[in-house]
Amino acid sequence: MTTVLVLNGPNLSRLGSREPDVYGSQDLEALRTVLTEDAADRATIELRQTDDEAELIHWLHEAVDSSTPVILNPAAFTHYSYGLRDAAALVTKAGIPLIEVHISNPHARETFRHTSVISGVATGVIAGFGFDSYRLALKAVIGFN
């Protein structure tokens, strides 16, 4: 069975309580449940969250070493982390899918959120659909009806 890494960056541990009008009222455990149900017997979901840029980079290196597809919500690191961008590029250059996701639509928010240094090296980008952004990314990675 395929494993899919679902990696989440800074402040996403606060889902459910942080700006529910932007990010919704469900937390990461609810996301884990939704994705695990969607994956059914096709994939194992390994959902992780960190506020530490170095740890997120390490996880992307792990994905390269194990040929594991990645769904990545880089959160605030989206806009400025060239170290994270370089690690994401290692994933896609190895032929491994990496889908950048965002719960909200960054382009409908503050101007500084309009730029992603990750998008240019990602396999694809899905944003603005709440937890469905992750579900669509999972569909792109493993396929299901």
GUPAGU-204154 format. One line per field, with one value per atom (N, C-alpha, C): residue number from 1; x, z, y; residue in one letter; atom name. Coordinates in Angstrom, 3 decimals. Atoms other than C-alpha are relative to their C-alpha. Layout:
// residues N
i = NUM	...
px = X	...
pz = Z	...
py = Y	...
aa = A	...
at = CA	...
//
This chain:
// residues 145
i = 1	1	1	2	2	2	3	3	3	4	4	4	5	5	5	6	6	6	7	7	7	8	8	8	9	9	9	10	10	10	11	11	11	12	12	12	13	13	13	14	14	14	15	15	15	16	16	16	17	17	17	18	18	18	19	19	19	20	20	20	21	21	21	22	22	22	23	23	23	24	24	24	25	25	25	26	26	26	27	27	27	28	28	28	29	29	29	30	30	30	31	31	31	32	32	32	33	33	33	34	34	34	35	35	35	36	36	36	37	37	37	38	38	38	39	39	39	40	40	40	41	41	41	42	42	42	43	43	43	44	44	44	45	45	45	46	46	46	47	47	47	48	48	48	49	49	49	50	50	50	51	51	51	52	52	52	53	53	53	54	54	54	55	55	55	56	56	56	57	57	57	58	58	58	59	59	59	60	60	60	61	61	61	62	62	62	63	63	63	64	64	64	65	65	65	66	66	66	67	67	67	68	68	68	69	69	69	70	70	70	71	71	71	72	72	72	73	73	73	74	74	74	75	75	75	76	76	76	77	77	77	78	78	78	79	79	79	80	80	80	81	81	81	82	82	82	83	83	83	84	84	84	85	85	85	86	86	86	87	87	87	88	88	88	89	89	89	90	90	90	91	91	91	92	92	92	93	93	93	94	94	94	95	95	95	96	96	96	97	97	97	98	98	98	99	99	99	100	100	100	101	101	101	102	102	102	103	103	103	104	104	104	105	105	105	106	106	106	107	107	107	108	108	108	109	109	109	110	110	110	111	111	111	112	112	112	113	113	113	114	114	114	115	115	115	116	116	116	117	117	117	118	118	118	119	119	119	120	120	120	121	121	121	122	122	122	123	123	123	124	124	124	125	125	125	126	126	126	127	127	127	128	128	128	129	129	129	130	130	130	131	131	131	132	132	132	133	133	133	134	134	134	135	135	135	136	136	136	137	137	137	138	138	138	139	139	139	140	140	140	141	141	141	142	142	142	143	143	143	144	144	144	145	145	145
px = 0.843	0.000	0.887	-0.719	1.234	-0.187	0.098	1.999	0.012	0.005	1.190	0.319	-0.330	2.895	-0.854	0.788	0.550	0.669	-0.851	2.833	-0.581	0.610	1.620	0.975	-0.929	3.615	-0.550	0.244	3.434	-1.451	1.299	0.293	-1.168	1.112	-1.755	-0.408	0.418	-1.785	-1.157	1.052	-4.209	-1.311	1.249	-6.825	-1.148	1.173	-10.274	-0.195	0.109	-9.465	0.582	-0.615	-7.360	-0.827	0.745	-9.435	-0.940	0.900	-12.286	-0.734	0.630	-13.786	0.881	-0.934	-10.669	0.301	-0.512	-9.593	-1.012	1.013	-12.824	0.094	0.094	-13.737	0.505	-0.501	-12.220	1.506	-1.414	-8.802	0.726	-0.799	-5.983	-0.476	0.511	-7.482	-1.205	1.122	-10.646	0.516	-0.603	-8.467	0.552	-0.544	-6.695	-1.122	1.140	-10.071	-0.538	0.528	-11.340	0.922	-0.942	-8.180	0.157	-0.097	-7.945	-1.209	1.209	-11.539	0.079	-0.121	-10.881	1.019	-1.056	-7.721	-0.421	0.512	-9.559	1.132	-1.018	-7.485	1.054	-0.944	-5.455	1.299	-1.193	-3.015	-0.101	-0.112	-1.843	0.326	-0.221	-2.032	0.898	-0.874	0.831	-0.023	0.202	-0.234	0.914	-0.931	2.360	-0.154	0.017	2.531	1.200	-1.103	5.441	0.029	-0.265	6.241	1.467	-1.449	9.912	0.356	-0.347	11.171	0.982	-1.004	14.148	-0.636	0.668	11.892	-0.803	0.776	9.643	0.938	-0.992	12.710	0.475	-0.429	13.894	-1.053	1.069	10.501	-0.040	-0.050	10.798	1.184	-1.140	14.245	-0.390	0.489	12.640	-0.885	0.877	10.035	0.824	-0.874	12.803	0.631	-0.709	14.676	-0.907	0.939	11.547	-0.962	0.885	9.874	-1.469	1.354	6.788	-0.638	0.692	4.257	-0.341	0.182	3.662	-1.160	0.964	0.717	0.538	-0.700	2.268	-0.803	0.518	0.621	1.113	-1.147	3.670	-0.378	0.489	1.526	0.867	-0.747	3.551	1.320	-1.257	6.720	-0.180	0.321	4.982	0.649	-0.294	5.946	1.476	-1.377	9.635	1.057	-0.992	11.308	0.641	-0.724	13.816	0.618	-0.466	15.209	-1.069	1.113	11.783	-0.246	0.165	11.493	1.022	-1.038	14.797	-0.262	0.333	13.708	-1.194	1.154	10.370	0.445	-0.516	12.273	0.692	-0.620	14.248	-1.051	1.084	10.943	-0.456	0.544	9.587	1.065	-1.071	12.968	0.269	-0.136	13.003	-1.192	1.162	9.716	-1.108	0.988	7.657	-1.004	0.988	4.363	0.091	0.105	4.263	-1.068	1.110	0.972	-0.009	0.104	0.958	-1.477	1.400	-2.324	-0.098	0.342	-3.909	-1.488	1.398	-7.139	-0.740	0.597	-7.868	0.596	-0.552	-7.227	0.965	-0.964	-3.992	-0.149	0.138	-4.763	-1.167	1.137	-7.944	0.271	-0.367	-6.063	1.033	-0.983	-3.306	1.005	-0.904	-0.898	1.217	-1.217	2.103	-0.251	0.326	0.263	-0.139	0.206	-0.033	1.185	-1.198	3.506	0.296	-0.444	4.469	1.332	-1.281	8.085	-0.028	0.137	6.868	-0.685	0.828	4.380	0.802	-0.789	7.050	0.697	-0.643	8.517	-0.979	1.015	5.294	-0.555	0.688	3.570	-1.285	1.238	0.355	-0.319	0.410	-1.356	-1.517	1.444	-4.839	-0.240	0.205	-6.138	-1.439	1.266	-9.289	-1.211	1.131	-11.448	-0.077	0.020	-10.937	0.693	-0.584	-10.182	-0.123	0.117	-11.365	1.247	-1.271	-8.061	0.883	-0.772	-6.356	-0.611	0.678	-8.959	0.256	-0.298	-8.453	1.458	-1.414	-4.683	0.189	-0.085	-5.095	-0.503	0.523	-7.207	1.033	-1.028	-4.463	1.160	-1.143	-1.833	-0.314	0.303	-3.608	-1.159	1.168	-6.764	-1.055	1.155	-10.194	-1.254	1.279	-13.839	-0.800
pz = 0.000	0.000	0.000	0.089	-0.872	1.264	-1.071	1.874	-0.647	0.457	1.280	1.214	-1.049	3.419	-0.191	0.012	4.254	1.009	-0.831	5.565	0.133	-0.311	7.233	0.754	-0.588	8.141	1.176	-1.236	10.822	0.201	-0.502	12.783	-0.383	0.375	11.209	1.142	-1.208	14.603	0.684	-0.598	15.499	-0.787	0.755	12.941	0.954	-0.837	14.439	0.959	-0.904	16.686	-0.616	0.637	14.484	-1.199	1.104	12.225	-0.683	0.619	11.638	-1.225	1.183	9.121	-1.239	1.112	6.954	-0.177	0.047	7.850	0.391	-0.393	9.008	1.478	-1.428	12.355	0.346	-0.269	11.979	0.223	-0.327	13.302	-0.836	0.762	11.968	0.171	-0.190	13.488	-0.901	0.933	11.467	-1.426	1.323	8.364	-0.164	0.052	9.171	-0.241	0.153	9.458	-1.424	1.360	6.142	-1.023	0.981	4.246	0.139	-0.218	5.821	-0.600	0.600	4.785	-1.523	1.458	1.252	-0.566	0.477	0.941	0.068	-0.199	2.124	-0.054	0.077	1.086	-1.065	1.061	-1.543	0.531	-0.520	0.695	1.508	-1.410	4.213	0.072	-0.162	5.255	1.210	-1.100	7.349	0.089	-0.142	8.455	1.097	-0.940	10.157	-0.050	-0.072	11.285	0.818	-0.751	12.408	-0.212	0.123	13.078	-0.333	0.186	12.381	-1.468	1.417	8.859	-0.276	0.204	9.239	0.056	-0.090	10.280	-1.262	1.233	7.260	-1.166	1.039	4.986	0.160	-0.266	6.627	-0.490	0.444	5.930	-1.524	1.465	2.247	-0.459	0.313	2.157	0.210	-0.290	3.724	-1.145	1.116	0.931	-1.222	1.125	-1.682	0.231	-0.303	0.038	-0.033	-0.034	0.334	-1.189	1.174	-2.959	0.403	-0.541	-1.049	-0.531	0.465	-2.637	1.173	-1.034	-0.749	-0.351	0.033	-0.139	1.010	-0.827	1.251	0.138	-0.292	2.924	0.725	-0.618	3.531	0.900	-0.836	5.262	-0.246	0.162	5.895	-0.737	0.715	4.514	-1.517	1.422	1.110	-0.647	0.589	0.598	-0.004	-0.106	1.457	0.249	-0.376	2.280	-1.217	1.125	-0.446	0.365	-0.445	1.643	-0.201	0.201	1.580	-1.491	1.457	-2.146	-0.573	0.511	-2.813	0.386	-0.428	-0.785	-0.787	0.804	-2.642	-1.421	1.349	-5.941	-0.053	-0.047	-4.876	-0.169	0.093	-4.544	-1.445	1.361	-7.970	-1.019	0.917	-9.704	0.073	-0.140	-8.361	-0.626	0.640	-10.216	0.963	-1.046	-7.024	0.025	-0.048	-6.944	1.300	-1.132	-4.649	-0.364	0.244	-4.540	1.104	-0.952	-2.865	0.233	-0.321	-1.048	0.973	-0.945	0.783	0.297	-0.421	2.748	-0.548	0.534	1.813	-1.389	1.286	-1.515	0.263	-0.302	-0.994	-0.895	0.931	-4.039	0.336	-0.426	-2.406	1.349	-1.309	0.701	-0.134	0.013	1.585	-1.140	1.153	-1.235	0.250	-0.235	0.460	-0.148	0.146	0.266	-1.463	1.410	-3.524	-0.627	0.555	-4.084	0.709	-0.538	-3.620	-0.640	0.536	-3.961	-0.231	0.132	-3.868	-1.316	1.163	-6.778	-1.235	1.205	-9.466	-0.054	-0.006	-8.385	0.379	-0.364	-7.310	-1.250	1.088	-9.485	-0.355	0.174	-8.990	1.253	-1.113	-6.740	0.080	-0.229	-5.215	1.206	-1.079	-3.084	0.024	-0.156	-1.704	0.249	-0.154	-1.134	1.394	-1.344	2.595	0.020	-0.058	3.462	-1.334	1.324	-0.034	-0.852	0.713	-1.286	0.211	-0.302	0.449	-0.672	0.600	-0.803	-1.502	1.434	-4.398	-0.278	0.152	-3.954	0.167	-0.192	-2.632	-1.236	1.228	-5.659	-1.123	1.030	-7.914	0.220	-0.316	-6.123	-0.158	0.019	-5.778	-0.899	0.831	-7.868	0.719	-0.505	-6.716	-0.487	0.436	-7.596	1.176
py = -1.183	0.000	1.245	-1.262	3.477	0.818	-0.991	5.949	1.374	-1.388	9.616	0.869	-0.955	12.245	1.245	-1.231	15.111	0.924	-0.837	17.815	1.400	-1.291	20.990	0.883	-0.943	24.068	0.775	-0.736	26.735	0.435	-0.441	27.535	-0.902	0.870	24.749	-0.940	0.722	23.019	0.735	-0.832	25.822	-0.049	0.122	24.788	-0.297	0.178	24.886	1.162	-1.144	27.839	1.275	-1.168	30.156	0.445	-0.593	32.392	-0.993	0.979	29.920	0.543	-0.579	32.362	-0.179	0.214	31.777	-1.478	1.375	28.239	-1.069	0.965	26.609	-0.349	0.317	25.111	-1.397	1.343	21.636	0.025	0.056	20.626	-1.059	0.954	18.445	-1.435	1.364	15.311	-0.255	0.134	15.930	-0.183	0.161	16.314	-1.413	1.356	13.040	-1.015	0.909	11.288	0.037	-0.157	12.677	-0.662	0.542	11.746	-1.509	1.445	8.295	-0.708	0.580	7.588	0.053	-0.126	8.882	-0.988	0.888	6.808	-1.456	1.363	3.668	-1.009	1.040	0.669	0.306	-0.369	2.575	0.601	-0.681	4.470	0.148	-0.347	5.080	1.482	-1.436	8.707	0.220	-0.380	10.017	1.519	-1.435	13.488	0.524	-0.622	15.687	1.515	-1.461	19.302	0.452	-0.595	21.447	1.509	-1.432	25.070	0.243	-0.036	24.278	-0.239	0.084	24.958	-1.142	1.052	22.595	-1.379	1.297	19.733	-0.290	0.167	20.277	-0.356	0.318	20.249	-1.441	1.380	17.022	-0.995	0.900	15.426	-0.103	0.064	16.345	-0.845	0.876	14.725	-1.457	1.349	11.647	-0.503	0.376	11.648	-0.397	0.342	11.643	-1.368	1.252	8.832	-1.220	1.126	6.687	-0.011	-0.134	7.753	0.097	-0.167	8.877	1.273	-1.206	11.265	0.923	-1.022	14.508	0.924	-1.099	16.789	1.004	-0.980	19.975	1.281	-1.328	22.927	0.741	-0.654	25.103	1.181	-1.107	27.777	1.241	-1.254	30.967	-0.196	0.255	29.316	0.102	-0.101	29.441	1.210	-1.293	33.043	0.385	-0.467	33.163	-1.079	1.007	29.838	-0.649	0.574	29.143	-1.347	1.315	26.281	-1.051	0.921	24.641	-0.216	0.119	25.373	-0.979	0.885	23.637	-1.449	1.362	20.596	-0.533	0.416	20.491	-0.347	0.282	20.626	-1.356	1.327	17.543	-1.091	0.987	15.685	-0.131	0.077	16.588	-0.383	0.402	16.215	-1.497	1.456	12.650	-0.726	0.606	12.077	-0.367	0.283	12.004	1.154	-1.087	13.942	0.806	-0.913	16.972	1.010	-0.913	18.854	1.049	-1.109	22.273	0.268	-0.282	22.893	1.172	-1.063	25.786	-0.089	0.045	25.817	1.216	-1.221	29.424	0.268	-0.422	31.131	1.153	-1.060	33.087	1.229	-1.122	35.255	0.914	-0.820	36.540	0.664	-0.531	37.646	1.121	-1.081	40.122	-0.201	0.027	40.996	-0.880	0.790	39.360	-1.493	1.418	36.022	-0.436	0.324	36.188	-0.722	0.625	34.906	-1.307	1.286	31.259	-0.345	0.449	30.210	-1.512	1.451	26.579	-0.383	0.356	26.620	-0.357	0.223	26.743	-1.353	1.316	23.400	-1.116	0.999	21.645	-0.674	0.697	19.063	0.732	-0.744	21.046	0.780	-0.850	23.581	-0.003	-0.033	23.407	0.904	-0.971	26.280	0.486	-0.690	27.795	-0.866	0.907	24.730	-0.615	0.559	24.190	-1.354	1.341	20.559	-0.723	0.619	19.652	0.247	-0.184	21.109	-1.225	1.206	18.180	-1.228	1.157	15.716	-0.058	-0.054	16.873	-0.374	0.357	16.580	-1.507	1.450	13.045	-0.724	0.593	12.208	0.076	-0.156	13.563	-0.952	0.858	11.474	-1.481	1.453	8.126	-0.372	0.278	8.445	-0.803	0.736	7.333	0.691	-0.583	7.878	0.450
aa = M	M	M	T	T	T	T	T	T	V	V	V	L	L	L	V	V	V	L	L	L	N	N	N	G	G	G	P	P	P	N	N	N	L	L	L	S	S	S	R	R	R	L	L	L	G	G	G	S	S	S	R	R	R	E	E	E	P	P	P	D	D	D	V	V	V	Y	Y	Y	G	G	G	S	S	S	Q	Q	Q	D	D	D	L	L	L	E	E	E	A	A	A	L	L	L	R	R	R	T	T	T	V	V	V	L	L	L	T	T	T	E	E	E	D	D	D	A	A	A	A	A	A	D	D	D	R	R	R	A	A	A	T	T	T	I	I	I	E	E	E	L	L	L	R	R	R	Q	Q	Q	T	T	T	D	D	D	D	D	D	E	E	E	A	A	A	E	E	E	L	L	L	I	I	I	H	H	H	W	W	W	L	L	L	H	H	H	E	E	E	A	A	A	V	V	V	D	D	D	S	S	S	S	S	S	T	T	T	P	P	P	V	V	V	I	I	I	L	L	L	N	N	N	P	P	P	A	A	A	A	A	A	F	F	F	T	T	T	H	H	H	Y	Y	Y	S	S	S	Y	Y	Y	G	G	G	L	L	L	R	R	R	D	D	D	A	A	A	A	A	A	A	A	A	L	L	L	V	V	V	T	T	T	K	K	K	A	A	A	G	G	G	I	I	I	P	P	P	L	L	L	I	I	I	E	E	E	V	V	V	H	H	H	I	I	I	S	S	S	N	N	N	P	P	P	H	H	H	A	A	A	R	R	R	E	E	E	T	T	T	F	F	F	R	R	R	H	H	H	T	T	T	S	S	S	V	V	V	I	I	I	S	S	S	G	G	G	V	V	V	A	A	A	T	T	T	G	G	G	V	V	V	I	I	I	A	A	A	G	G	G	F	F	F	G	G	G	F	F	F	D	D	D	S	S	S	Y	Y	Y	R	R	R	L	L	L	A	A	A	L	L	L	K	K	K	A	A	A	V	V	V	I	I	I	G	G	G	F	F	F	N	N	N
at = N	CA	C	N	CA	C	N	CA	C	N	CA	C	N	CA	C	N	CA	C	N	CA	C	N	CA	C	N	CA	C	N	CA	C	N	CA	C	N	CA	C	N	CA	C	N	CA	C	N	CA	C	N	CA	C	N	CA	C	N	CA	C	N	CA	C	N	CA	C	N	CA	C	N	CA	C	N	CA	C	N	CA	C	N	CA	C	N	CA	C	N	CA	C	N	CA	C	N	CA	C	N	CA	C	N	CA	C	N	CA	C	N	CA	C	N	CA	C	N	CA	C	N	CA	C	N	CA	C	N	CA	C	N	CA	C	N	CA	C	N	CA	C	N	CA	C	N	CA	C	N	CA	C	N	CA	C	N	CA	C	N	CA	C	N	CA	C	N	CA	C	N	CA	C	N	CA	C	N	CA	C	N	CA	C	N	CA	C	N	CA	C	N	CA	C	N	CA	C	N	CA	C	N	CA	C	N	CA	C	N	CA	C	N	CA	C	N	CA	C	N	CA	C	N	CA	C	N	CA	C	N	CA	C	N	CA	C	N	CA	C	N	CA	C	N	CA	C	N	CA	C	N	CA	C	N	CA	C	N	CA	C	N	CA	C	N	CA	C	N	CA	C	N	CA	C	N	CA	C	N	CA	C	N	CA	C	N	CA	C	N	CA	C	N	CA	C	N	CA	C	N	CA	C	N	CA	C	N	CA	C	N	CA	C	N	CA	C	N	CA	C	N	CA	C	N	CA	C	N	CA	C	N	CA	C	N	CA	C	N	CA	C	N	CA	C	N	CA	C	N	CA	C	N	CA	C	N	CA	C	N	CA	C	N	CA	C	N	CA	C	N	CA	C	N	CA	C	N	CA	C	N	CA	C	N	CA	C	N	CA	C	N	CA	C	N	CA	C	N	CA	C	N	CA	C	N	CA	C	N	CA	C	N	CA	C	N	CA	C	N	CA	C	N	CA	C	N	CA	C	N	CA	C	N	CA	C	N	CA	C	N	CA	C	N	CA	C	N	CA	C	N	CA	C	N	CA	C	N	CA	C	N	CA	C	N	CA	C	N	CA	C	N	CA	C	N	CA	C	N	CA	C	N	CA	C	N	CA	C	N	CA	C	N	CA	C	N	CA	C	N	CA	C	N	CA	C
//
